[in-house]
Amino acid sequence: MAILHPEQEKIRQATRRFVAEYIIPRAAEFDRSGEFHSYLLDAAQESKIFAMAVPKEYGGLDYDSVTQALVLEEWGYGCAGMGTTLAASILSMDSVLVAGSDEQKRRYFTPMLSAKLGAFGLTEPGAGSDAGSGKTTAVRSGDEYVINGSKCWITNGAIAAVYVIFALTDPTKGAKGLSAFIVERDRSGFTIGTIDHKLGIRSSNTSELLLKNVRVPAANLLGKEGEGMKVAMKTLDLARPAIAALSVGLAQRALDECVNYLNKRFPGKMQPGQTLQFKLADMAIQVEAAREALHHTMQLRDSGQPFSKESAICKTLCSDVAMRVTAQAVSLAGSHGYTSELGKYMRDSKIMQIYEGTNQIQRLVISRAVLAPAPVAAPALKVGA
């Protein structure tokens, strides 16, 4: 693991205590209910942890990228569903950080200071990895835009206070006609559709968003018309390491719980057989390698260097590790693994390979970077240029 500054270690320990007190004791209960509980927001409000990515000039904590990863790993360790709630809210903030004006940032970030949630509305029923093929439109009408369409599988969809919604301002241009908008929850015509029941991360909220003649001020446009795809891709570059961090925490939790069970199964000086020991060693190797890849990516991000390839690598590596390690933990624990919380960790892991860009898409991103004739820094997004 990267060597931490004293302040980073202090934040990690404080987060660990918070997770131990407020998340771990109720994670199984929330998983069984399959519902989000506002209890978490109430507990987190004083710490301002939902504003950890918000710059200080807007009242936030302004944590560096490595520190954000430390926090998210601890939340993933406690409960990946609750960690997803935090990560998804940060995802929506990242869009505003990438493309928002000073006024938009002040307006959008203010609710986050009191543990209100944000949501990121890109995916549609027929447009997942290919965001430009969506059907949601935004038509200019005077000093407003009128948005019509729907979004699906939106984390925090039914519980957010404010959203970043992507819509086509010029459907004839496909992805080049996509634009991004801030949409407040109380806008007329904006309603919540189906609330999804999921295999894993069941303590998070995932739902459909319905927009029927939703009017938003032109001032809610993020950047310029047609910049939505750039905003989305830059945002997802920032967000993918968050999924990696949750994955590392989840894998570490599965490894720890598996070891705890085996220590009880083989008490005293007894040791599990060598084959089992080798499997545990492989699990530990994978978790530590994933953590190192995550911290390397976050250090690149903090240094201002290009990190799109590394973002895709660490998301893919860490989520694949989480899936393998949690499945192995269930297998090593046998019937106990199948009937205990180890099963929850395996269920929670699957989504890590899917959201914020499937691992198949990440491999395309990585292969294109590897095949490029020479490394080229991604151009900075110039809002309004």
C-alpha positions as CSV (number, residue, x, y, z in Angstrom):
1,M,0.0,0.0,0.0
2,A,1.1,3.6,-0.7
3,I,2.8,5.3,2.2
4,L,0.2,7.7,3.7
5,H,0.6,11.1,5.1
6,P,-0.4,11.5,8.7
7,E,-3.5,13.4,7.8
8,Q,-4.5,10.7,5.3
9,E,-4.0,8.0,8.0
10,K,-6.0,10.1,10.4
11,I,-8.9,10.3,8.0
12,R,-8.7,6.6,7.2
13,Q,-8.9,5.7,10.9
14,A,-11.8,8.1,11.5
15,T,-13.6,6.6,8.5
16,R,-12.9,3.1,9.8
17,R,-14.5,4.0,13.2
18,F,-17.5,5.5,11.4
19,V,-18.0,2.4,9.3
20,A,-17.6,0.1,12.4
21,E,-20.2,2.1,14.3
22,Y,-22.8,3.0,11.7
23,I,-22.4,0.7,8.7
24,I,-21.2,-2.8,9.6
25,P,-23.8,-3.4,12.4
26,R,-26.7,-2.8,10.0
27,A,-25.4,-3.9,6.6
28,A,-27.0,-7.4,6.7
29,E,-30.3,-5.8,7.8
30,F,-30.3,-3.3,5.0
31,D,-29.3,-6.1,2.5
32,R,-32.3,-8.2,3.6
33,S,-34.7,-5.2,3.3
34,G,-33.4,-4.3,-0.2
35,E,-34.1,-0.6,0.6
36,F,-32.1,2.5,1.2
37,H,-32.3,3.9,4.7
38,S,-31.9,7.6,5.4
39,Y,-30.3,6.6,8.7
40,L,-27.0,6.6,6.8
41,L,-27.3,10.3,5.7
42,D,-28.3,11.3,9.2
43,A,-25.2,9.6,10.6
44,A,-22.9,11.1,8.0
45,Q,-24.2,14.7,8.0
46,E,-21.8,16.0,10.7
47,S,-18.7,14.6,9.0
48,K,-19.6,16.2,5.6
49,I,-18.3,13.0,4.1
50,F,-20.7,13.3,1.1
51,A,-18.9,16.6,0.3
52,M,-15.4,15.1,0.4
53,A,-14.9,15.8,-3.3
54,V,-16.2,19.3,-3.1
55,P,-13.5,22.1,-3.2
56,K,-13.0,24.1,-0.1
57,E,-14.1,27.3,-1.8
58,Y,-17.6,25.8,-2.0
59,G,-17.5,24.6,1.6
60,G,-16.4,21.0,1.0
61,L,-13.6,18.8,2.4
62,D,-11.6,18.9,-0.8
63,Y,-9.9,15.5,-0.2
64,D,-7.2,14.5,-2.6
65,S,-7.8,11.5,-4.8
66,V,-5.8,9.1,-2.7
67,T,-7.7,10.1,0.4
68,Q,-11.0,9.7,-1.4
69,A,-9.9,6.2,-2.3
70,L,-9.1,5.4,1.3
71,V,-12.6,6.5,2.4
72,L,-14.4,4.6,-0.3
73,E,-12.4,1.4,0.4
74,E,-13.5,1.6,4.0
75,W,-17.1,2.1,3.0
76,G,-16.8,-0.8,0.5
77,Y,-15.4,-2.9,3.4
78,G,-18.4,-2.1,5.5
79,C,-21.1,-2.4,2.9
80,A,-20.7,-2.1,-0.9
81,G,-24.3,-0.9,-1.3
82,M,-23.8,2.0,1.1
83,G,-20.5,2.7,-0.5
84,T,-22.2,2.8,-3.9
85,T,-24.6,5.5,-2.5
86,L,-21.6,7.7,-1.6
87,A,-19.7,6.9,-4.9
88,A,-22.7,7.7,-7.1
89,S,-23.3,11.0,-5.4
90,I,-19.6,11.9,-6.0
91,L,-20.0,10.8,-9.6
92,S,-22.7,13.5,-10.2
93,M,-20.5,16.1,-8.5
94,D,-17.6,15.2,-10.7
95,S,-19.7,16.2,-13.8
96,V,-20.2,19.7,-12.3
97,L,-16.5,19.9,-11.3
98,V,-15.6,19.0,-14.9
99,A,-17.9,21.4,-16.7
100,G,-19.8,23.6,-14.3
101,S,-19.5,27.4,-14.0
102,D,-18.7,28.9,-10.6
103,E,-22.4,29.7,-10.1
104,Q,-23.4,26.2,-11.0
105,K,-20.9,24.7,-8.6
106,R,-22.1,26.9,-5.7
107,R,-25.7,26.0,-6.5
108,Y,-25.1,22.2,-7.0
109,F,-22.7,21.6,-4.1
110,T,-24.6,23.4,-1.4
111,P,-27.1,20.5,-0.8
112,M,-24.1,18.1,-0.5
113,L,-22.8,19.9,2.5
114,S,-25.8,18.7,4.4
115,A,-25.6,15.1,3.2
116,K,-28.1,15.5,0.4
117,L,-27.5,13.2,-2.6
118,G,-26.8,13.6,-6.2
119,A,-27.4,11.2,-9.1
120,F,-25.9,10.8,-12.6
121,G,-28.5,10.1,-15.3
122,L,-26.8,8.8,-18.5
123,T,-28.0,5.2,-19.1
124,E,-31.3,4.5,-20.9
125,P,-33.1,1.3,-21.8
126,G,-31.5,1.2,-25.3
127,A,-28.3,3.1,-24.5
128,G,-25.8,1.8,-22.0
129,S,-22.3,1.7,-23.3
130,D,-23.4,3.6,-26.4
131,A,-24.7,6.7,-24.7
132,G,-25.1,8.6,-28.0
133,S,-27.9,6.3,-29.1
134,G,-30.2,7.5,-26.3
135,K,-33.7,8.9,-26.9
136,T,-34.0,11.5,-24.2
137,T,-34.1,15.0,-25.8
138,A,-33.7,18.6,-24.7
139,V,-35.3,21.2,-26.9
140,R,-34.5,24.9,-26.5
141,S,-37.6,27.1,-25.7
142,G,-36.7,30.7,-25.1
143,D,-34.5,30.8,-22.0
144,E,-35.3,27.2,-21.0
145,Y,-34.8,23.7,-22.2
146,V,-37.7,21.2,-22.3
147,I,-36.5,17.6,-21.5
148,N,-38.4,14.5,-22.5
149,G,-37.3,10.9,-22.0
150,S,-36.3,8.3,-19.4
151,K,-33.3,7.0,-17.6
152,C,-32.8,3.6,-16.1
153,W,-30.7,1.9,-13.4
154,I,-29.8,5.2,-11.9
155,T,-28.1,4.9,-8.5
156,N,-29.7,7.3,-5.9
157,G,-32.5,7.8,-8.5
158,A,-35.4,7.9,-6.1
159,I,-33.5,9.7,-3.2
160,A,-31.4,12.4,-4.8
161,A,-32.0,16.1,-4.4
162,V,-30.3,17.1,-7.7
163,Y,-29.3,15.2,-10.9
164,V,-27.1,15.5,-13.9
165,I,-29.1,14.4,-16.8
166,F,-27.8,13.8,-20.3
167,A,-30.1,14.5,-23.3
168,L,-29.8,15.0,-27.0
169,T,-30.0,18.7,-28.1
170,D,-29.4,17.6,-31.7
171,P,-30.6,14.0,-32.3
172,T,-29.2,14.0,-35.8
173,K,-25.7,14.2,-34.5
174,G,-25.8,11.2,-32.2
175,A,-23.1,11.4,-29.5
176,K,-22.0,14.8,-30.8
177,G,-25.5,16.1,-30.1
178,L,-25.5,15.0,-26.5
179,S,-25.6,17.7,-23.8
180,A,-25.6,17.7,-20.0
181,F,-28.0,19.5,-17.6
182,I,-28.5,20.1,-13.9
183,V,-32.0,19.0,-13.0
184,E,-33.5,19.6,-9.6
185,R,-35.7,17.0,-8.0
186,D,-38.7,19.3,-7.7
187,R,-39.0,20.2,-11.4
188,S,-42.6,19.7,-12.7
189,G,-42.8,16.6,-14.9
190,F,-39.8,14.9,-13.2
191,T,-41.0,11.7,-11.6
192,I,-39.5,8.4,-10.3
193,G,-40.5,5.2,-12.2
194,T,-39.7,1.6,-11.2
195,I,-37.4,1.0,-8.2
196,D,-35.2,-1.9,-9.1
197,H,-34.7,-5.0,-6.9
198,K,-31.2,-6.2,-7.3
199,L,-28.9,-9.2,-6.9
200,G,-26.4,-7.2,-4.9
201,I,-25.7,-3.8,-3.4
202,R,-29.3,-4.0,-2.2
203,S,-28.9,-1.3,0.5
204,S,-28.5,1.3,-2.3
205,N,-31.3,2.8,-4.3
206,T,-31.5,2.1,-8.0
207,S,-34.5,3.4,-10.0
208,E,-35.9,4.7,-13.3
209,L,-36.3,8.4,-14.0
210,L,-39.1,9.7,-16.1
211,L,-39.0,13.2,-17.6
212,K,-42.1,14.6,-19.3
213,N,-41.9,18.2,-20.5
214,V,-39.4,19.0,-17.7
215,R,-38.4,22.6,-18.0
216,V,-35.0,23.8,-16.8
217,P,-33.3,27.2,-17.2
218,A,-30.8,27.5,-20.0
219,A,-28.4,28.3,-17.1
220,N,-28.6,24.6,-16.1
221,L,-26.7,23.5,-19.2
222,L,-23.3,22.2,-18.3
223,G,-20.8,23.6,-20.8
224,K,-22.1,24.1,-24.3
225,E,-24.6,22.2,-26.4
226,G,-23.0,19.1,-27.8
227,E,-20.4,18.8,-25.1
228,G,-22.3,16.1,-23.1
229,M,-20.2,13.2,-24.3
230,K,-17.0,14.9,-23.3
231,V,-18.5,15.7,-19.9
232,A,-19.6,12.1,-19.5
233,M,-16.3,10.5,-20.5
234,K,-14.2,12.9,-18.4
235,T,-16.6,12.3,-15.4
236,L,-16.3,8.5,-15.8
237,D,-12.5,8.7,-15.9
238,L,-12.7,10.3,-12.5
239,A,-15.4,7.9,-11.3
240,R,-14.0,4.5,-12.3
241,P,-11.3,4.5,-9.5
242,A,-14.1,5.0,-7.0
243,I,-15.5,1.6,-8.1
244,A,-12.1,0.2,-7.8
245,A,-11.8,1.4,-4.3
246,L,-15.2,-0.1,-3.3
247,S,-14.0,-3.4,-4.9
248,V,-10.8,-3.4,-2.9
249,G,-12.7,-2.9,0.3
250,L,-15.1,-5.6,-0.6
251,A,-12.4,-8.1,-1.5
252,Q,-10.5,-7.3,1.7
253,R,-13.7,-7.9,3.8
254,A,-14.3,-11.2,2.1
255,L,-10.7,-12.3,2.8
256,D,-10.8,-11.2,6.4
257,E,-14.1,-12.9,7.1
258,C,-12.9,-16.1,5.4
259,V,-9.7,-16.1,7.5
260,N,-11.7,-15.5,10.7
261,Y,-13.9,-18.5,9.8
262,L,-10.9,-20.7,9.0
263,N,-9.2,-19.8,12.3
264,K,-12.3,-21.0,14.2
265,R,-12.5,-24.1,12.0
266,F,-8.8,-24.9,12.7
267,P,-8.2,-23.6,16.3
268,G,-5.0,-23.4,18.2
269,K,-1.9,-24.6,16.5
270,M,-3.9,-26.4,13.8
271,Q,-3.4,-25.0,10.3
272,P,-5.5,-25.5,7.2
273,G,-3.8,-27.7,4.6
274,Q,-1.2,-26.3,2.3
275,T,-3.5,-26.2,-0.7
276,L,-5.9,-24.0,1.2
277,Q,-3.0,-21.9,2.5
278,F,-1.9,-21.3,-1.1
279,K,-5.4,-20.2,-2.1
280,L,-5.4,-17.7,0.8
281,A,-2.0,-16.4,-0.3
282,D,-3.2,-15.9,-3.8
283,M,-6.3,-14.0,-2.5
284,A,-4.0,-11.7,-0.4
285,I,-1.7,-11.2,-3.4
286,Q,-4.6,-10.1,-5.6
287,V,-6.1,-7.7,-3.1
288,E,-2.7,-6.0,-2.4
289,A,-2.0,-5.8,-6.2
290,A,-5.4,-4.2,-6.8
291,R,-4.9,-1.7,-4.0
292,E,-1.5,-0.7,-5.4
293,A,-3.0,-0.2,-8.9
294,L,-5.7,2.0,-7.3
295,H,-3.3,4.2,-5.4
296,H,-1.0,4.5,-8.4
297,T,-4.0,5.8,-10.5
298,M,-5.1,8.2,-7.8
299,Q,-1.5,9.6,-7.5
300,L,-1.4,10.1,-11.3
301,R,-4.8,11.9,-11.0
302,D,-3.5,14.2,-8.3
303,S,-0.4,15.0,-10.2
304,G,-2.4,16.3,-13.2
305,Q,-1.0,13.6,-15.5
306,P,-3.2,11.7,-18.0
307,F,-4.8,8.7,-16.4
308,S,-7.6,7.5,-18.6
309,K,-5.8,4.2,-19.3
310,E,-4.9,3.7,-15.7
311,S,-8.4,4.5,-14.7
312,A,-9.7,1.7,-16.9
313,I,-7.0,-0.7,-15.8
314,C,-7.6,-0.2,-12.0
315,K,-11.4,-0.4,-12.4
316,T,-11.1,-3.6,-14.4
317,L,-8.4,-5.2,-12.2
318,C,-10.0,-4.3,-8.9
319,S,-13.5,-5.4,-9.8
320,D,-12.3,-8.7,-11.3
321,V,-10.3,-9.3,-8.1
322,A,-13.3,-8.6,-6.0
323,M,-15.4,-11.1,-8.0
324,R,-12.6,-13.8,-7.8
325,V,-11.8,-13.3,-4.1
326,T,-15.4,-13.2,-2.9
327,A,-16.2,-16.3,-4.9
328,Q,-13.1,-18.1,-3.5
329,A,-14.0,-17.0,0.0
330,V,-17.4,-18.6,-0.3
331,S,-15.9,-21.8,-1.8
332,L,-13.3,-22.1,1.0
333,A,-15.8,-21.6,3.7
334,G,-18.1,-24.3,2.2
335,S,-21.7,-24.4,3.6
336,H,-20.8,-21.6,6.0
337,G,-19.8,-19.4,3.0
338,Y,-23.1,-20.1,1.2
339,T,-25.2,-19.3,4.3
340,S,-23.3,-16.4,5.8
341,E,-22.5,-12.8,4.8
342,L,-19.8,-14.1,2.5
343,G,-22.5,-14.8,0.0
344,K,-23.5,-11.1,0.2
345,Y,-20.0,-10.0,-0.7
346,M,-20.1,-12.3,-3.7
347,R,-23.4,-10.9,-4.8
348,D,-22.2,-7.3,-4.2
349,S,-19.1,-7.9,-6.3
350,K,-20.8,-8.6,-9.6
351,I,-22.0,-5.1,-10.2
352,M,-18.5,-3.8,-9.8
353,Q,-17.7,-5.4,-13.2
354,I,-20.7,-3.7,-14.8
355,Y,-21.4,-0.2,-13.8
356,E,-19.3,2.9,-14.7
357,G,-18.5,1.1,-17.9
358,T,-18.5,-2.6,-18.2
359,N,-15.1,-4.4,-18.0
360,Q,-15.5,-5.3,-21.6
361,I,-15.6,-1.6,-22.5
362,Q,-12.7,-1.0,-20.2
363,R,-10.6,-3.6,-22.1
364,L,-11.4,-1.7,-25.3
365,V,-10.2,1.5,-23.7
366,I,-7.1,-0.2,-22.5
367,S,-6.3,-1.9,-25.8
368,R,-6.7,1.3,-27.8
369,A,-4.3,3.0,-25.5
370,V,-1.8,0.2,-25.7
371,L,-2.0,0.1,-29.5
372,A,-1.6,3.9,-29.9
373,P,1.6,4.7,-31.7
374,A,2.7,7.1,-28.9
375,P,1.2,8.2,-25.6
376,V,-0.9,11.3,-26.2
377,A,-2.3,13.3,-23.3
378,A,-6.1,13.7,-23.5
379,P,-7.0,17.3,-24.3
380,A,-8.4,19.2,-21.3
381,L,-12.1,19.9,-21.5
382,K,-12.6,23.6,-22.3
383,V,-16.0,24.4,-21.2
384,G,-17.7,26.9,-23.6
385,A,-14.8,26.7,-26.1
